[in-house]
Amino acid sequence: MASESKATTTGGGGAGGGAGGGAGGERMTPADAARIHRKKAILVTSFIAHMKKLVADMVSTFPGDPVVDRIKNKVTAGAEINPEKVVTHVGEALYSFEEHLTARDEDYFLKNEFDDITRDATNEQHKSDGLHLANKVKAMYKSLPVARREEYMDRLNEMLDIFMDAVALTRRVGS
């Protein structure tokens, strides 16, 4: 098929040029781009599954909490409507704590007030929900046995890795 042999150039010398994005660019066929998009879809699906598991843990730990229920509804709707946006939003938040997550620095997370996250909230409801949720996550984490804490930290690190892989793939195809 003629369209499959047509190559496009990706990459480039822009800021954060991405994987394989040398100054001359990288030639990629539409078939290569389609394969990368499929890989990204798998990453997005995996990230959303991890996110839903974390939210389910929150709901079972704090049944009937209106903020936790609201977050569950947002994640569920977001996963159906625009899962990539959920991955981007949550992934960027995780990435802002990359150093502490990869170091498994639980003291940092338990002592942090997370004012920096809520400072950029678009309205008072988002700020209030953010603070409430941060405190609930800390309370849930503290209540977990050590083995479950390790599992929880593993899950967050896996989500961070998935996000970073998805970003690299996005840069590679330029979308």
C-alpha positions, 0 to 999 in steps of 0.5 A, spaced: 500 500 500 502 506 498 500 510 504 504 505 508 511 506 505 510 514 505 514 516 511 514 522 515 519 526 519 518 527 527 522 529 532 526 536 531 531 540 535 525 544 539 525 544 547 525 537 550 526 534 543 523 527 545 526 520 544 529 520 537 528 527 535 535 529 533 536 535 529 535 532 522 528 528 525 527 521 525 523 518 519 517 514 521 512 510 517 504 511 518 505 503 520 510 505 525 506 511 528 500 506 528 504 501 532 506 507 537 499 509 538 497 502 540 503 502 545 500 508 548 493 506 548 496 500 552 499 504 557 493 509 558 489 503 559 494 500 564 495 507 568 487 508 568 486 501 571 492 503 577 488 509 578 481 506 579 484 501 584 487 507 588 480 510 588 477 504 590 481 503 596 479 510 598 472 509 597 472 502 601 477 506 606 472 512 607 465 510 605 460 515 604 466 521 604 463 526 599 470 528 596 472 521 595 466 520 592 466 526 587 473 524 586 471 517 584 466 520 579 471 524 576 476 519 575 470 514 572 467 519 568 474 522 565 476 515 564 470 514 559 471 521 556 478 522 555 483 517 559 489 521 556 487 527 560 486 523 566 493 520 565 496 527 563 493 530 569 495 525 574 501 523 571 504 530 571 502 531 579 506 524 580 512 527 576 512 533 580 514 528 586 518 523 582 524 524 586 520 522 593 516 517 589 522 513 586 526 514 593 520 511 597 520 517 601 514 516 605 516 521 611 516 526 605 509 525 603 506 524 610 509 530 613 508 534 607 502 539 607 501 539 599 500 547 599 504 547 592 498 543 589 492 547 592 496 553 591 494 553 583 487 550 584 482 554 579 477 555 585 476 554 592 472 547 591 478 544 587 483 547 593 478 544 598 478 538 595 485 537 594 487 538 601 481 534 603 484 528 599 491 529 600 489 528 608 485 522 606 490 519 602 495 520 608 490 517 613 489 511 609 496 510 608 498 510 615 492 505 616 495 500 612 500 494 614 507 495 612 506 490 606 500 494 603 504 500 604 510 497 599 504 495 594 501 502 594 508 505 593 509 500 588 503 502 584 505 509 585 511 508 582 508 504 576 504 509 574 509 514 574 513 509 569 507 508 565 506 516 565 513 517 563 513 512 557 507 515 555 510 521 554 516 519 551 511 515 545 507 521 544 514 525 543 516 520 538 510 521 534 509 528 535 502 528 538 
